[in-house]
Amino acid sequence: MIDRAARHLVVEGVVQGVGFRPFVHRLAGRYGLAGWVRNTGSGVEALIEGDGEQIDEFLNALIANPPPLAHITALHVVERPSTDVSAFTIVASETTGGTQAIPADVALCGDCRRELYDPADRRYRHPFINCTNCGPRYSIVEGLPYDRERTTMRRFTMCAACRREYKDPGSRRFHAEPIACPNCGPRLKIVEPSGEALEDHALARARRLLGEGKIVALKSIGGYHLACDAYDDGAVKRLRAWKERGDKPLAIMVRDEIELSHVAGVTPAELALLESPAHPVVLVEQRPSGRLSRHINPNVATIGIMLPYTPLHLLLIDETAGIPVPASLVMTSANRSGGPMITADDIALRTLFEIADGVLTFDRPIATRIDDSVSQVVAGEEVLLRRARGYAPLPLSLPFPVPPLLACGADMKSTFCLATGERAVLSSYVGDLLQYDVFREYEATIERLCALMQIEPEIVCYDLHPEYWSRRFAERRYPDRQQMAIQHHHAHVAACMADRNLAGPVIGIAFDGTGYGEDGHIWGGEFLLAGYASFERAAHFEYVPMYGGEAAIREPWRMALAYLRAAGIAWDERLAPVRALTAEKRAVLEMQAERGIAAPLTSSVGRLFDAVAALLDVCQRVTYDAQAAIELETLADPALHAAYDFAVHDGSPRRINVFPAIRGIVEDLDRRTPMRVIAARFHETIVAIVRRVCSLLRADCGLNDVVLSGGVFQNKKLASDVATSLALAGFSVHRHRAVPANDGGIAYGQAAIVSARLKGAR
């Protein structure tokens, strides 16, 4: 007779919405085990009974080969007395206690895609096909644990056929919460400016509009998008003008790999990222011979591309449906520049006919707004630029456990972070909080995620900047909670340290556009000797004035004039930024320069890039964040590696003097040196500065780990060249991976710092 054993399991991590309960059910059947499994507020709980050796085999298989979308962070096993249970079942969820990881939205899987195009399948060409391995998750969740009745799918009663699949342990849709079919799922319709709504041929009508060069608004997983033919100059220009987007590049969706090869040069690593379950927008090199509209990405060599990630997208762009449709579509959020994505159907139908010739929509509500993620590949590794659909709100780890905590992040590219224990949830990209509607969305999303995760913050942290809206929110909303202000660049470095699971201390390099410094000046060219709990400012770029304050961010010629003056170069009319001035503005600038009025000091490398771009007449006025630096990177010749002169002055902290480089750039301009050469030499100068300063700091303190953070390191050329140069000098170099290097990662860094300070760590 076999001795019967029983063990109680609690599994934590990303284990809901990923087919984990059906997986446990099938695994128990394979090993002849009885018991039950259910979702709980903190993960998945199970009771496993049967032969002890078979239970051991079951546990080994559970850990070694979980479902593809699952991520187990903890497994707790406790012996229990055996009972007389004889079967294995999925039981009702336990809705109280714990903090469960919320599953992310996942792109259509290969199995569902095959069914979508199979005429014999009952879901043939069904725009909402999904299974346990794909489909909407976070965007439809209204409560936890993740069960259908706590999603926006609860409005749709399963038909008998779907119900059989849902209850069949052998089905890929066993407990797939968004399960649906044409008989019982969401309904598609297109509404035209006249108000007429068409259901039966909605998709065909949308395809016809796109083929005619029209603009279609369509509802996606996390909000409404605007789509048009990416080859049609008129349509793209009209869309760009309505969005008030300036020259900011637009993303495109391509039909398949064949079309992808026509418009871009893609590496195997980039293709793998495009086809990953997250299906982000990936920045890749555009083919110069392509026929894409010149209005998609003016003056930029890269283009943001995504593959269709929902069945609706596939059917919309499908070439086999009988109605010609463009193989590449501009696919951009349906909102004015800077505003939040539209998610509500009534708002979409009330506002989008200003630009759209039709609105393709459906009756499944969006519970949570979520943008497309944006990523790129640097040296073979994925580097996230915007963490949203497919990634958020998947949990991250903290270096030390914390009580319930809210980290409020920064104001630009804003995100926030909720944490408890060692688990941190970094929110999806929210936007720039200076926009009133975005700030309201930020407030509402914090409240909603706190409710979902059942977290009431006991500690609140925020940026050191006294005027950030994120800080004002925290001080107003949580006046009776413990509060901590975190220096911006320390948070950048800590975010990368936590992202790469580094213990520290490190040499932390934080290059960005703006961050409030401890001395009240604007930092942004910083070398820190940093642990999680504290840092020392070891070196920085020399301060220069920002003539006009924040106006200098929008008008790079102001920074160019500041650097010219600091370098001892007269404001001569032969120089492009001087020619950009009217006589009246020049008089005002000269007065500001003499008296230091409205001219805060900055060490920002982002502003230095702006200055050089203006000197080369690449960009005198920006219409989107980092435009000047992006266009300067595009201009640089990748084959050139000669730096300009610079100096590093001893002191505490050391000061980096780039004024010799500014003089060298002006001399090259006078010699009519090609702009691509000057741009390349400037990039190489930053590389040489980083290597020199890191070598000096290593000699001082013995640190060999270098962390690269801040928005400037989204510059692919700079990030790659700096990492290569430091590696050749014997440094261990660490870049961001799962968390953006820009301000979208600040909240995570703040949470990591607080975790260390509470622990009393370094």
RAFEN-V9495 format. One record per residue. N is the residue number from 0. RES is the residue in one small letter. PSI is psi as a letter, one per 40 degrees, with the letter a starting at -180 (999 if undefined). OMEGA is omega in radians with two decimals (999 if undefined). D_LAST is the distance of its C-alpha to the last C-alpha in Angstrom with 2 decimals. Layout:
n: (N,N)
res: (RES,RES)
psi: (PSI,PSI)
omega: (OMEGA,OMEGA)
d_last: (D_LAST,D_LAST)
This chain:
n: (0,1,2,3,4,5,6,7,8,9,10,11,12,13,14,15,16,17,18,19,20,21,22,23,24,25,26,27,28,29,30,31,32,33,34,35,36,37,38,39,40,41,42,43,44,45,46,47,48,49,50,51,52,53,54,55,56,57,58,59,60,61,62,63,64,65,66,67,68,69,70,71,72,73,74,75,76,77,78,79,80,81,82,83,84,85,86,87,88,89,90,91,92,93,94,95,96,97,98,99,100,101,102,103,104,105,106,107,108,109,110,111,112,113,114,115,116,117,118,119,120,121,122,123,124,125,126,127,128,129,130,131,132,133,134,135,136,137,138,139,140,141,142,143,144,145,146,147,148,149,150,151,152,153,154,155,156,157,158,159,160,161,162,163,164,165,166,167,168,169,170,171,172,173,174,175,176,177,178,179,180,181,182,183,184,185,186,187,188,189,190,191,192,193,194,195,196,197,198,199,200,201,202,203,204,205,206,207,208,209,210,211,212,213,214,215,216,217,218,219,220,221,222,223,224,225,226,227,228,229,230,231,232,233,234,235,236,237,238,239,240,241,242,243,244,245,246,247,248,249,250,251,252,253,254,255,256,257,258,259,260,261,262,263,264,265,266,267,268,269,270,271,272,273,274,275,276,277,278,279,280,281,282,283,284,285,286,287,288,289,290,291,292,293,294,295,296,297,298,299,300,301,302,303,304,305,306,307,308,309,310,311,312,313,314,315,316,317,318,319,320,321,322,323,324,325,326,327,328,329,330,331,332,333,334,335,336,337,338,339,340,341,342,343,344,345,346,347,348,349,350,351,352,353,354,355,356,357,358,359,360,361,362,363,364,365,366,367,368,369,370,371,372,373,374,375,376,377,378,379,380,381,382,383,384,385,386,387,388,389,390,391,392,393,394,395,396,397,398,399,400,401,402,403,404,405,406,407,408,409,410,411,412,413,414,415,416,417,418,419,420,421,422,423,424,425,426,427,428,429,430,431,432,433,434,435,436,437,438,439,440,441,442,443,444,445,446,447,448,449,450,451,452,453,454,455,456,457,458,459,460,461,462,463,464,465,466,467,468,469,470,471,472,473,474,475,476,477,478,479,480,481,482,483,484,485,486,487,488,489,490,491,492,493,494,495,496,497,498,499,500,501,502,503,504,505,506,507,508,509,510,511,512,513,514,515,516,517,518,519,520,521,522,523,524,525,526,527,528,529,530,531,532,533,534,535,536,537,538,539,540,541,542,543,544,545,546,547,548,549,550,551,552,553,554,555,556,557,558,559,560,561,562,563,564,565,566,567,568,569,570,571,572,573,574,575,576,577,578,579,580,581,582,583,584,585,586,587,588,589,590,591,592,593,594,595,596,597,598,599,600,601,602,603,604,605,606,607,608,609,610,611,612,613,614,615,616,617,618,619,620,621,622,623,624,625,626,627,628,629,630,631,632,633,634,635,636,637,638,639,640,641,642,643,644,645,646,647,648,649,650,651,652,653,654,655,656,657,658,659,660,661,662,663,664,665,666,667,668,669,670,671,672,673,674,675,676,677,678,679,680,681,682,683,684,685,686,687,688,689,690,691,692,693,694,695,696,697,698,699,700,701,702,703,704,705,706,707,708,709,710,711,712,713,714,715,716,717,718,719,720,721,722,723,724,725,726,727,728,729,730,731,732,733,734,735,736,737,738,739,740,741,742,743,744,745,746,747,748,749,750,751,752,753,754,755,756,757,758,759,760,761)
res: (m,i,d,r,a,a,r,h,l,v,v,e,g,v,v,q,g,v,g,f,r,p,f,v,h,r,l,a,g,r,y,g,l,a,g,w,v,r,n,t,g,s,g,v,e,a,l,i,e,g,d,g,e,q,i,d,e,f,l,n,a,l,i,a,n,p,p,p,l,a,h,i,t,a,l,h,v,v,e,r,p,s,t,d,v,s,a,f,t,i,v,a,s,e,t,t,g,g,t,q,a,i,p,a,d,v,a,l,c,g,d,c,r,r,e,l,y,d,p,a,d,r,r,y,r,h,p,f,i,n,c,t,n,c,g,p,r,y,s,i,v,e,g,l,p,y,d,r,e,r,t,t,m,r,r,f,t,m,c,a,a,c,r,r,e,y,k,d,p,g,s,r,r,f,h,a,e,p,i,a,c,p,n,c,g,p,r,l,k,i,v,e,p,s,g,e,a,l,e,d,h,a,l,a,r,a,r,r,l,l,g,e,g,k,i,v,a,l,k,s,i,g,g,y,h,l,a,c,d,a,y,d,d,g,a,v,k,r,l,r,a,w,k,e,r,g,d,k,p,l,a,i,m,v,r,d,e,i,e,l,s,h,v,a,g,v,t,p,a,e,l,a,l,l,e,s,p,a,h,p,v,v,l,v,e,q,r,p,s,g,r,l,s,r,h,i,n,p,n,v,a,t,i,g,i,m,l,p,y,t,p,l,h,l,l,l,i,d,e,t,a,g,i,p,v,p,a,s,l,v,m,t,s,a,n,r,s,g,g,p,m,i,t,a,d,d,i,a,l,r,t,l,f,e,i,a,d,g,v,l,t,f,d,r,p,i,a,t,r,i,d,d,s,v,s,q,v,v,a,g,e,e,v,l,l,r,r,a,r,g,y,a,p,l,p,l,s,l,p,f,p,v,p,p,l,l,a,c,g,a,d,m,k,s,t,f,c,l,a,t,g,e,r,a,v,l,s,s,y,v,g,d,l,l,q,y,d,v,f,r,e,y,e,a,t,i,e,r,l,c,a,l,m,q,i,e,p,e,i,v,c,y,d,l,h,p,e,y,w,s,r,r,f,a,e,r,r,y,p,d,r,q,q,m,a,i,q,h,h,h,a,h,v,a,a,c,m,a,d,r,n,l,a,g,p,v,i,g,i,a,f,d,g,t,g,y,g,e,d,g,h,i,w,g,g,e,f,l,l,a,g,y,a,s,f,e,r,a,a,h,f,e,y,v,p,m,y,g,g,e,a,a,i,r,e,p,w,r,m,a,l,a,y,l,r,a,a,g,i,a,w,d,e,r,l,a,p,v,r,a,l,t,a,e,k,r,a,v,l,e,m,q,a,e,r,g,i,a,a,p,l,t,s,s,v,g,r,l,f,d,a,v,a,a,l,l,d,v,c,q,r,v,t,y,d,a,q,a,a,i,e,l,e,t,l,a,d,p,a,l,h,a,a,y,d,f,a,v,h,d,g,s,p,r,r,i,n,v,f,p,a,i,r,g,i,v,e,d,l,d,r,r,t,p,m,r,v,i,a,a,r,f,h,e,t,i,v,a,i,v,r,r,v,c,s,l,l,r,a,d,c,g,l,n,d,v,v,l,s,g,g,v,f,q,n,k,k,l,a,s,d,v,a,t,s,l,a,l,a,g,f,s,v,h,r,h,r,a,v,p,a,n,d,g,g,i,a,y,g,q,a,a,i,v,s,a,r,l,k,g,a,r)
psi: (h,h,h,h,i,h,h,h,i,h,h,i,a,g,e,i,e,e,f,d,d,d,d,d,d,d,d,d,d,d,e,f,i,i,a,i,i,i,i,i,e,e,b,h,i,i,h,h,i,a,h,d,d,d,d,d,d,d,d,d,d,d,d,d,g,i,i,d,e,i,h,h,d,i,h,h,h,h,i,i,i,i,a,e,h,e,i,h,i,h,i,i,i,h,e,i,i,i,h,i,h,h,i,i,i,h,i,h,i,d,d,d,d,d,d,d,e,h,d,e,i,e,f,h,f,h,e,f,i,i,a,e,e,i,a,i,c,d,e,e,h,e,i,i,i,g,i,d,e,f,i,e,e,e,e,h,h,h,i,d,d,d,d,d,d,d,e,h,d,e,i,e,e,h,f,h,d,e,h,i,i,d,d,e,a,i,h,i,i,h,h,i,d,e,e,h,h,h,d,d,f,d,d,d,d,d,d,d,d,d,d,e,e,i,h,h,h,i,h,a,d,e,i,i,i,h,i,i,h,e,e,h,d,d,d,d,d,d,d,d,d,d,e,f,e,b,e,h,i,i,i,i,h,i,d,a,d,d,d,d,d,d,e,i,h,h,i,d,d,d,d,d,d,d,e,i,d,d,f,i,h,h,h,i,h,i,h,d,e,i,e,i,h,e,e,d,g,h,f,h,e,i,i,h,i,i,i,h,e,i,d,d,d,d,d,d,e,h,e,e,e,e,h,h,i,i,e,h,h,h,h,i,i,g,i,i,h,e,i,i,i,h,d,h,d,d,d,d,d,d,d,e,e,d,d,i,e,i,h,h,i,i,e,h,i,h,d,h,h,h,i,i,i,h,i,i,h,h,f,e,i,h,h,h,d,h,h,b,h,e,d,i,f,i,i,i,i,i,d,i,i,i,i,h,i,h,h,e,a,a,d,i,f,h,i,i,h,h,i,i,b,e,h,h,h,h,i,i,h,d,a,h,e,d,h,d,d,d,d,d,d,d,d,d,d,d,d,d,d,d,d,d,e,f,h,h,h,d,h,h,i,i,i,d,h,e,e,h,d,d,d,d,d,d,d,d,d,f,d,e,i,h,i,h,h,h,h,d,d,d,d,d,d,d,d,d,d,d,d,e,f,i,d,i,i,i,h,h,h,h,h,a,d,h,h,h,i,d,e,e,i,h,i,e,g,h,h,i,h,h,a,d,d,i,i,h,h,d,i,i,i,i,i,i,i,g,h,e,b,e,d,d,d,d,g,d,d,d,d,d,d,d,d,d,d,d,e,f,h,i,g,i,e,e,h,d,d,d,d,e,h,i,d,d,d,d,d,d,d,d,d,d,d,d,e,f,h,f,g,i,i,i,e,h,d,d,d,d,d,d,d,d,d,d,d,e,f,d,h,d,h,i,e,i,h,e,d,d,d,d,d,d,d,d,d,h,h,e,e,h,f,h,i,i,i,i,i,h,h,i,a,g,i,i,h,h,h,e,d,d,d,d,d,d,d,d,d,d,d,d,e,f,h,i,d,d,d,d,d,d,d,d,d,d,d,d,d,d,d,d,d,d,d,d,d,d,d,d,d,d,e,e,h,e,h,h,h,h,i,i,d,d,e,e,h,d,d,d,d,d,d,d,d,d,d,d,d,d,e,e,i,h,h,h,i,i,c,e,h,i,d,a,e,e,e,d,d,d,d,d,d,d,d,d,d,d,d,d,e,f,i,999)
omega: (-3.11,3.06,-3.10,3.12,3.09,3.11,3.11,-3.09,2.92,-3.09,3.14,3.14,3.08,-3.01,3.03,-3.11,-3.11,3.13,-3.03,3.13,3.05,3.10,3.11,3.14,-3.12,-3.12,3.09,3.10,-3.13,-3.09,3.06,-3.07,3.09,3.11,-3.11,3.09,3.11,2.96,3.03,3.11,-3.10,3.13,3.10,-3.14,3.14,2.96,-3.07,-3.14,3.09,3.12,-3.07,3.13,3.11,3.06,3.10,3.11,3.10,-3.10,3.11,3.13,3.12,-3.10,-3.01,-3.01,3.10,3.08,-3.01,-3.10,-3.10,3.04,-3.12,3.09,3.11,3.06,-3.14,-3.09,3.14,3.07,3.10,3.01,3.13,3.11,-3.12,3.14,-3.03,-3.12,3.07,-3.05,2.94,-3.06,-3.08,-3.10,3.00,-2.96,-3.08,2.99,3.01,3.11,-3.04,3.02,-3.13,-3.10,3.11,3.05,-3.02,3.14,-3.13,-3.12,-3.12,3.14,3.13,3.12,3.10,3.11,-3.12,-3.08,3.13,-3.10,-3.13,-3.11,-3.10,3.06,3.11,3.12,3.07,-3.01,-3.06,3.12,3.12,3.07,-3.12,-3.10,-3.10,3.04,-3.10,3.10,-3.08,-3.07,-3.14,-3.07,3.06,3.12,3.11,0.03,-3.06,3.06,-3.03,-3.08,3.07,3.04,3.10,3.06,-3.13,-3.14,-3.04,-3.13,-3.12,3.01,-3.07,-3.11,3.10,3.13,3.10,3.11,-3.10,-3.09,-3.07,-3.13,3.14,-3.09,3.05,-3.14,3.07,-3.09,2.95,-2.95,3.12,-3.06,3.14,3.05,-3.13,-3.10,-3.00,-3.05,3.11,-3.12,-3.13,3.02,3.03,3.13,-3.11,-3.07,3.12,-3.06,3.13,3.13,-3.11,3.14,-2.95,-3.10,-3.06,-3.09,3.12,3.14,3.11,3.12,-3.14,3.11,3.14,3.12,3.12,3.14,3.14,3.13,-3.14,2.96,3.13,3.11,3.12,-3.09,-3.00,-3.12,-3.13,3.05,2.95,-3.11,3.01,3.14,-3.10,3.11,-3.02,-3.11,-3.08,-3.12,-3.11,3.14,3.14,3.14,-3.13,-3.12,-3.13,-3.11,-3.12,-2.95,-3.06,3.13,-3.09,-3.10,3.06,3.07,3.07,3.02,-3.13,-3.02,-3.00,-3.10,3.12,3.11,3.11,-3.12,3.12,-3.00,-3.04,2.97,-2.98,3.08,3.07,3.13,3.12,3.11,3.11,3.12,3.10,-3.07,-3.12,3.13,3.13,-3.11,3.14,2.84,-3.12,3.09,-3.10,3.14,3.11,3.05,-3.10,-3.12,-3.11,-3.08,3.13,3.13,3.12,-3.13,-3.11,-3.07,-3.08,3.01,-3.13,-3.08,3.14,3.11,3.10,-3.06,2.98,3.00,3.12,-3.08,3.03,3.07,3.10,3.10,-3.13,-3.12,-3.14,-3.01,-3.08,-3.14,-3.05,-3.00,3.06,3.12,-3.10,3.13,-3.13,-3.14,3.03,3.13,2.85,-3.13,-3.05,-3.10,-3.03,3.10,3.01,-3.09,3.10,-3.12,3.11,3.07,3.05,3.09,-3.05,-3.10,-3.10,3.11,3.12,-3.10,3.13,-2.97,-2.92,3.07,2.97,-3.09,-3.01,3.07,3.06,3.11,3.13,-2.99,3.10,-2.95,2.96,-3.11,3.02,-3.13,-3.09,3.06,3.09,-3.13,3.00,3.02,3.10,-3.05,2.99,3.11,3.09,3.14,3.07,-3.12,3.03,3.05,-3.11,3.04,3.06,-3.07,-3.08,-3.05,3.11,-3.11,-3.13,0.06,3.13,-3.00,3.04,3.14,3.02,-3.14,-3.14,3.13,-3.13,2.90,-3.14,-2.95,2.99,3.00,-2.91,3.06,-3.12,-3.10,3.11,-3.11,-2.90,2.87,2.98,-3.08,3.01,-3.08,2.96,-2.99,3.11,-3.11,3.09,3.06,3.08,-3.07,2.95,3.03,3.12,-3.12,-3.10,-2.96,3.06,3.06,-3.04,-3.11,3.11,3.11,3.09,3.09,3.09,3.12,-3.08,-3.11,3.06,-3.13,-3.08,-3.11,3.04,3.14,3.14,-3.08,-3.11,3.12,2.97,-3.00,3.01,3.11,3.13,3.10,-3.03,-3.12,3.14,-3.07,-3.03,-3.06,3.11,3.12,3.09,3.10,3.13,3.08,-3.09,-3.10,3.13,-3.03,-3.06,-3.05,-3.07,-3.13,3.03,-3.06,3.11,3.04,-3.04,3.11,-2.97,-3.02,2.99,3.11,3.07,-3.08,-3.14,3.11,3.12,3.09,-3.13,3.11,-3.11,3.06,3.12,3.11,-3.09,-0.01,-3.10,2.84,-3.10,3.11,-3.13,3.13,3.10,-3.10,-3.03,3.01,-3.06,-3.10,-3.13,3.09,3.13,3.08,-3.12,3.13,3.09,3.06,-2.83,2.94,-3.09,2.88,-2.86,2.79,3.09,-2.99,-3.04,3.10,3.01,3.08,-2.99,3.13,3.07,3.05,3.13,3.07,2.93,-3.14,2.98,-3.10,-3.11,3.12,-3.08,3.07,3.14,3.09,-3.11,-3.06,-3.07,3.12,3.12,3.11,3.10,3.13,3.13,3.13,3.08,-3.12,-3.14,3.14,3.12,-3.11,-3.11,3.09,-3.04,-3.09,3.13,-3.08,-3.03,-3.12,3.07,3.11,3.13,-3.09,2.86,3.13,-3.14,3.13,-3.13,3.13,3.12,-3.13,3.13,3.09,3.10,-3.13,-3.11,-3.01,-3.12,-3.12,3.12,-3.08,3.12,-3.10,3.14,3.01,-2.92,3.01,3.05,3.11,3.06,3.06,3.09,-3.10,-3.12,3.08,3.10,3.10,3.13,-3.12,3.05,-3.06,3.10,3.10,-3.10,3.08,3.04,-3.05,3.07,-3.11,-3.09,-3.13,3.14,-3.13,3.08,3.08,3.12,-3.08,-2.96,3.08,-3.07,-3.06,-3.05,-3.06,3.10,-3.06,2.94,3.09,3.02,3.11,3.03,-3.07,3.10,3.12,3.11,0.12,3.00,-3.14,-3.08,-3.05,3.12,-3.11,3.01,3.10,3.10,3.10,3.10,3.10,3.14,3.09,3.10,3.08,3.13,3.12,-3.12,3.03,-3.13,-3.10,-3.13,3.10,-3.14,3.14,3.13,-3.14,3.11,3.09,-3.12,3.09,3.10,3.10,-3.12,3.10,-3.12,-3.12,-3.13,-3.07,3.12,3.11,3.10,-3.12,3.08,3.11,-3.14,-2.91,3.07,-3.12,-3.11,3.11,3.14,3.13,3.12,-3.10,-3.10,-3.03,3.14,-3.12,2.86,3.01,-3.00,3.13,-3.11,-3.10,-3.12,-3.10,3.10,-3.13,3.13,-3.13,-3.14,3.12,3.10,3.10,3.06,3.13,2.93,-2.99,-3.08,3.06,3.04,3.05,-3.05,-3.09,-3.10,3.05,-3.13,-3.07,3.04,3.10,-3.05,-3.08,3.12,3.08,3.09,-3.14,3.13,3.13,-3.14,3.13,-3.14,-3.12,3.10,3.13,-3.06,-3.13,3.12,999)
d_last: (57.41,53.79,51.27,49.64,45.87,43.75,40.07,38.21,35.62,32.96,31.67,28.75,27.89,30.37,33.43,35.65,37.92,37.69,40.57,38.56,41.06,44.02,42.16,41.63,45.28,46.57,44.39,45.70,49.21,48.72,47.87,50.47,48.06,48.63,46.47,44.91,41.96,40.79,38.16,36.03,33.60,30.67,32.25,35.24,36.74,39.48,41.73,43.02,46.09,48.21,48.31,45.10,45.08,45.63,42.71,40.50,41.89,41.29,37.58,37.16,38.90,36.90,33.59,35.04,37.13,36.17,37.87,36.96,35.16,33.28,29.67,28.91,25.32,26.34,29.60,30.40,33.67,35.55,39.01,41.75,45.45,47.67,50.08,53.26,51.77,53.60,52.24,48.96,48.47,46.12,46.05,45.27,41.66,39.77,38.67,36.44,32.92,29.75,28.26,29.90,28.92,31.51,33.36,33.64,37.04,38.38,41.04,44.47,44.57,47.21,49.22,49.63,50.50,53.29,54.62,54.52,57.05,59.15,62.43,62.94,59.69,59.91,56.85,58.43,57.12,55.35,52.76,50.40,50.42,47.22,46.16,43.21,41.74,42.01,42.69,41.23,38.44,35.91,38.57,40.96,38.72,39.58,38.02,36.37,37.07,38.39,42.15,45.04,45.91,42.50,42.93,45.31,47.46,48.71,51.44,53.02,54.96,54.99,58.41,59.80,58.88,55.23,55.11,56.41,53.70,51.01,52.21,52.95,50.36,51.80,51.27,48.45,48.56,48.17,46.13,45.36,44.85,46.04,49.15,52.23,55.39,58.08,59.80,56.98,54.05,53.21,56.01,55.87,57.88,58.27,59.16,60.98,61.29,64.57,62.77,64.46,62.31,63.04,61.74,63.92,63.28,60.09,58.35,61.48,61.79,58.19,58.76,61.99,60.37,57.69,60.45,62.35,59.49,58.52,55.09,54.09,51.38,50.13,47.93,45.18,42.47,40.21,42.58,45.59,45.94,48.58,50.27,52.89,54.35,51.86,54.90,56.64,55.98,57.66,55.73,52.32,53.15,54.31,51.18,48.89,50.88,50.68,46.92,46.62,44.15,45.04,44.39,41.37,42.01,43.33,42.51,45.35,46.15,48.29,50.71,49.84,48.91,52.27,51.72,48.15,49.57,51.91,49.34,46.26,45.20,42.73,40.88,40.73,37.01,37.85,40.78,38.71,36.29,39.28,40.70,37.53,37.54,35.62,38.26,36.21,37.66,36.93,37.23,39.66,42.08,45.30,48.57,50.32,53.69,52.90,54.92,52.16,52.70,51.48,50.14,47.39,44.92,46.40,45.25,42.62,43.04,40.89,41.86,40.13,41.99,41.89,44.22,45.88,43.53,45.88,49.47,50.62,49.26,50.96,54.25,54.08,53.68,55.79,58.60,60.82,61.56,64.71,63.54,62.13,58.57,56.28,54.12,51.21,50.34,48.12,45.83,43.89,42.79,45.70,44.44,44.68,41.91,38.72,39.97,38.89,40.80,43.91,43.92,46.81,50.25,52.08,49.94,50.37,54.13,54.34,52.46,52.40,56.12,55.47,54.44,55.11,58.55,57.58,54.79,54.19,52.62,52.50,52.33,48.99,46.67,43.18,40.74,37.70,37.87,36.03,36.38,36.68,33.54,33.46,32.11,32.77,32.53,30.79,31.34,32.49,29.50,29.61,27.57,27.83,28.85,29.69,28.57,31.50,34.47,33.85,30.04,29.26,28.47,27.45,24.15,20.80,17.86,14.47,11.39,11.60,14.80,15.69,18.86,21.34,19.76,21.36,19.70,22.55,21.84,23.78,27.50,28.58,28.73,27.34,25.80,23.94,21.75,22.40,20.09,20.38,18.85,17.28,20.07,20.03,23.33,23.40,26.78,29.48,29.95,31.49,32.42,32.31,32.15,34.47,37.24,38.37,39.26,35.90,34.11,36.38,35.59,31.84,32.45,34.78,32.59,29.66,32.16,33.69,30.58,29.36,32.81,32.90,29.58,30.42,27.18,27.28,23.96,22.42,19.61,20.39,18.30,19.86,19.95,19.79,23.42,25.65,28.59,27.27,29.43,26.56,25.01,28.50,29.05,25.98,26.95,30.53,30.15,27.47,28.03,27.37,24.02,20.54,19.63,16.70,17.31,15.12,15.84,17.95,16.80,13.07,14.44,16.65,14.08,11.87,15.31,16.22,13.11,13.83,17.50,17.34,15.02,12.64,9.51,8.39,7.96,11.44,14.19,14.65,18.25,19.25,23.03,24.87,27.56,26.09,22.86,22.55,20.68,19.15,22.29,24.59,25.73,25.65,23.00,23.47,23.36,19.71,17.73,14.01,11.43,8.79,5.71,6.22,5.10,6.46,9.05,11.87,15.37,16.75,20.15,22.36,26.00,28.39,29.17,32.55,34.30,34.83,38.49,39.24,35.64,35.21,38.69,37.22,35.35,38.76,40.71,39.15,42.00,40.37,37.30,39.72,41.57,38.44,37.53,41.17,41.31,38.08,39.55,42.81,44.89,47.63,47.87,50.80,52.73,52.45,48.80,48.23,45.77,48.25,51.08,49.12,49.61,52.65,54.05,53.01,49.37,49.33,50.53,47.79,45.10,46.50,46.41,42.77,41.91,43.73,42.45,38.97,40.03,38.34,36.21,32.46,30.41,28.40,26.46,26.92,27.81,29.47,31.80,32.45,33.68,35.86,37.32,38.30,39.78,41.88,42.99,44.23,45.86,44.04,42.99,43.77,43.03,40.67,41.58,38.30,34.62,33.93,37.66,37.99,35.17,36.51,40.00,38.87,37.19,40.47,42.43,40.53,42.42,40.22,42.11,41.32,38.43,39.23,36.80,37.70,36.72,33.56,31.76,28.22,28.24,26.07,24.01,20.65,20.25,22.86,25.55,27.29,31.02,32.91,36.08,37.82,37.30,38.90,41.81,42.11,42.24,45.00,46.90,46.76,48.02,50.88,51.70,51.77,49.21,48.72,46.02,44.50,44.05,42.38,40.00,39.09,38.60,36.27,34.07,34.11,33.11,29.84,29.29,30.08,27.77,24.76,25.70,26.32,23.13,20.94,22.99,22.49,18.70,18.75,21.02,18.71,15.41,16.57,14.73,17.24,15.85,17.06,16.75,19.82,19.81,22.04,25.71,27.05,25.94,28.42,30.87,31.76,33.22,30.33,27.67,29.79,30.73,27.24,25.99,29.08,28.81,25.20,26.07,29.08,26.92,24.94,21.78,20.40,20.75,19.46,21.30,21.33,23.64,23.78,22.37,23.97,22.51,24.27,23.60,24.50,20.96,19.26,19.42,17.65,14.74,14.75,14.76,11.83,9.69,11.30,10.81,7.01,7.72,10.56,8.99,6.81,3.79,0.00)
